[in-house]
Amino acid sequence: MSWWDILLFVDLFIIGPFLFRKKPDLAVPKQRKRKYVVASSFLIILTICLGLVKSVHIFSESYDREQMVKSIGLLNYHLYDIVLSIKAPLQPLIVTEADADVLEAYTQPKSSERKDLFGIAEGKNIILITLESTQNFVINH
């Protein structure tokens, strides 16, 4: 065991006593809890209203996540995203005849017309390298 391995566990000896000591009883009266709930609810509603003032269509266009986070904040965006995630499976899917025609045309086999580049790599070895999550400093190094 090297000294690096020992350093990984030093924090347990420093923080451990604080984690396992007896905590004082912090009883909060029910009336004060209600005030906290009302105040936090008011602040969340105020933040959402200010976000709506800044961008009226913020909740109708949820694809621009960065703008939503800038407008209503990260925590409120997560709450909004949770509501959308719960609501989406509950909504019935309505497909019109036009939608079905578009989907059927898309799934039909494509025409077998020869393209300009058809067969250009015939008889050659092709190596495809995919770098899904590679950082820039790795390339050309």
FENZIQUI-V166968 format. One record per helix or strand of 2 or more residues. SS is the DSSP state (alpha for helix, beta for strand). FROM is the first residue (numbers start at 1). TO is the last residue. Records with the same first field share a line. If there is no record, write none. Layout:
SS->FROM-TO + FROM-TO
This chain:
alpha->3-8 + 10-20 + 30-54 + 65-72 + 74-88 + 97-107 + 136-138
